[in-house]
Amino acid sequence: MKISIDSADLAEIRDAAAMGVIDGVTTNPRLVAKTGKPLERVIRDICEIVDGPISAEVIATDAEAIVREGKQLAAIHPNVVVKVPLI
């Protein structure tokens, strides 16, 4: 079993990581927007805290843009897992 925290709040993620109870982090554009920081910076910061799968979701809605954005997200860090919403 793998446990991920659904958050972009770095303090929350640090606390969960310090307890040793999480394997990864899931995020989404809404959670990242609440931080007031750029998406790439938030994802990089999370990757510095947790050495596990870090999900980052695309916001594009057409196939070409989804692929382009997904590649940009994946390039942030090797642990990034790209989420694509099915719309």
C-alpha positions in Angstrom: 0.0 0.0 0.0 1.2 3.5 -0.8 -0.1 6.6 1.0 -0.1 10.1 -0.6 -1.1 13.4 0.9 -3.4 15.5 -1.3 -1.9 18.9 -0.7 0.3 21.7 -2.1 0.8 23.2 1.4 4.5 22.8 2.1 4.1 22.9 5.9 1.4 20.2 5.8 3.6 18.1 3.5 6.7 18.6 5.7 4.7 17.5 8.8 3.4 14.4 7.1 6.8 13.5 5.8 8.4 14.0 9.2 5.9 11.5 10.6 7.0 9.0 8.0 3.5 8.2 7.0 3.5 9.3 3.3 5.0 7.8 0.2 4.1 10.6 -2.2 2.0 13.7 -2.8 -0.9 14.5 -5.1 -1.6 18.0 -6.2 -3.9 19.8 -8.5 -4.1 23.3 -10.0 -6.6 24.5 -7.4 -4.4 23.4 -4.5 -1.3 25.0 -6.0 -3.1 28.3 -6.7 -4.0 28.5 -2.9 -0.2 28.8 -2.2 0.1 31.9 -4.3 3.4 30.5 -5.8 4.2 29.5 -9.3 3.3 25.8 -10.1 6.9 24.9 -11.0 8.3 26.3 -7.8 5.7 24.5 -5.7 6.4 21.1 -7.4 10.2 21.6 -7.0 9.8 22.4 -3.3 7.6 19.3 -2.8 10.1 17.1 -4.6 12.8 18.4 -2.2 10.7 17.3 0.8 9.3 13.9 -0.4 11.3 11.3 -2.4 8.4 9.6 -4.0 5.8 10.1 -6.7 4.6 13.7 -6.9 1.6 14.2 -9.1 1.1 17.4 -11.0 -2.1 17.9 -13.1 -2.3 19.6 -16.5 -4.9 22.3 -17.0 -5.0 22.2 -20.8 -8.1 20.7 -22.5 -7.0 19.8 -26.0 -4.7 16.9 -26.8 -1.8 18.9 -28.2 -1.7 21.3 -25.3 -2.1 18.4 -22.8 0.9 16.6 -24.2 3.0 19.9 -24.3 2.1 20.8 -20.7 2.6 17.2 -19.5 6.1 17.2 -20.9 6.9 20.5 -19.2 5.6 19.2 -15.8 7.5 15.9 -16.2 10.7 17.8 -16.9 10.5 19.5 -13.4 11.8 16.4 -11.6 12.1 12.7 -12.2 9.5 11.9 -9.5 6.8 14.0 -11.1 3.8 11.9 -12.3 1.6 13.8 -14.7 -2.2 13.7 -14.1 -4.5 14.2 -17.0 -8.1 14.9 -16.2 -10.6 13.1 -18.4 -13.0 15.7 -19.6 
